[in-house]
């Protein structure tokens, strides 16, 4: 239970709680005094869905960029490994070449 409470408290800020409380109180007051506004649900859907779709699109692009960087790093690391592995058959290499190469790459 504490884990879930801690997670919610990390996600929800104090500003969000104050804003939500003000909206609930204002809605309750308008409903109590009989103030009604005939508004199309399309307006509310546009207010909610457009920012949400843009946020999802931005998150997708960030994910794709991160995967691209990771693939680039993996390709470079494999290239370095294959170069060092191929060089081991050359003459005039020190006896501890492979061990030194492994230590340098692992750092």
C-alpha positions as CSV (number, residue, x, y, z in Angstrom):
1,X,0.0,0.0,0.0
2,X,2.8,2.4,0.9
3,X,4.4,1.8,-2.5
4,X,1.2,2.9,-4.3
5,X,0.8,5.9,-2.1
6,X,4.4,6.9,-2.7
7,X,4.0,6.4,-6.4
8,X,0.9,8.6,-6.6
9,X,2.6,11.3,-4.5
10,X,5.6,11.4,-6.9
11,X,3.3,11.8,-9.9
12,X,0.7,14.2,-8.5
13,X,2.1,17.6,-7.4
14,X,0.6,20.0,-4.8
15,X,-0.3,22.4,-7.6
16,X,-2.4,19.6,-9.3
17,X,-4.2,18.9,-6.0
18,X,-5.0,22.6,-5.4
19,X,-6.3,23.0,-9.0
20,X,-8.4,19.8,-8.8
21,X,-9.9,20.9,-5.5
22,X,-10.8,24.4,-6.9
23,X,-12.5,22.8,-9.9
24,X,-14.5,20.4,-7.7
25,X,-15.6,23.2,-5.4
26,X,-16.5,25.4,-8.3
27,X,-18.5,22.6,-10.0
28,X,-20.3,21.9,-6.7
29,X,-21.2,25.5,-6.2
30,X,-22.5,25.9,-9.8
31,X,-24.6,22.7,-9.5
32,X,-25.9,23.8,-6.1
33,X,-27.0,27.3,-7.3
34,X,-28.5,25.9,-10.5
35,X,-26.0,27.4,-13.0
36,X,-26.1,25.2,-16.1
37,X,-24.3,25.6,-19.4
38,X,-25.3,23.7,-22.4
39,X,-22.0,22.8,-24.0
40,X,-21.2,20.3,-26.7
41,X,-19.1,17.3,-25.5
42,X,-17.0,17.7,-28.7
43,X,-15.4,20.8,-27.2
44,X,-14.4,18.9,-24.1
45,X,-13.1,16.0,-26.2
46,X,-11.0,18.4,-28.3
47,X,-9.5,19.9,-25.1
48,X,-8.6,16.5,-23.7
49,X,-7.7,14.4,-26.8
50,X,-5.5,16.8,-28.8
51,X,-2.9,17.4,-26.1
52,X,-3.1,13.7,-25.2
53,X,-2.4,12.6,-28.8
54,X,0.5,15.0,-29.1
55,X,2.0,13.7,-25.8
56,X,1.7,10.1,-27.0
57,X,3.3,11.1,-30.4
58,X,6.1,12.9,-28.7
59,X,6.7,9.9,-26.4
60,X,6.8,7.6,-29.4
61,X,9.4,9.8,-31.1
62,X,11.5,10.0,-28.0
63,X,11.4,6.2,-27.8
64,X,12.4,5.8,-31.4
65,X,15.3,8.2,-31.0
66,X,16.5,6.3,-27.9
67,X,16.3,3.0,-29.8
68,X,18.2,4.6,-32.7
69,X,21.0,5.8,-30.3
70,X,21.1,2.4,-28.6
71,X,21.4,0.6,-31.9
72,X,24.1,3.0,-33.0
73,X,26.0,2.3,-29.8
74,X,25.6,-1.5,-30.1
75,X,26.9,-1.4,-33.7
76,X,30.0,0.6,-32.7
77,X,30.7,-1.7,-29.8
78,X,30.4,-4.8,-32.1
79,X,32.7,-3.1,-34.6
80,X,35.3,-2.5,-32.0
81,X,35.0,-6.1,-30.7
82,X,35.3,-7.5,-34.2
83,X,38.3,-5.3,-35.0
84,X,40.2,-6.5,-31.9
85,X,39.2,-10.1,-32.5
86,X,40.6,-10.0,-36.1
87,X,43.8,-8.3,-35.1
88,X,44.8,-11.2,-32.8
89,X,46.1,-13.2,-35.8
90,X,48.6,-10.5,-36.8
91,X,52.2,-11.1,-36.2
92,X,54.2,-8.8,-33.9
93,X,51.4,-8.3,-31.4
94,X,52.2,-8.4,-27.7
95,X,51.3,-11.6,-25.9
96,X,48.8,-9.9,-23.7
97,X,47.0,-8.0,-26.5
98,X,43.7,-9.8,-26.1
99,X,43.7,-9.4,-22.3
100,X,44.6,-5.7,-22.5
101,X,41.9,-5.1,-25.2
102,X,39.2,-6.8,-23.1
103,X,40.2,-4.7,-20.1
104,X,40.1,-1.5,-22.1
105,X,36.7,-2.3,-23.7
106,X,35.1,-3.4,-20.4
107,X,36.0,-0.1,-18.6
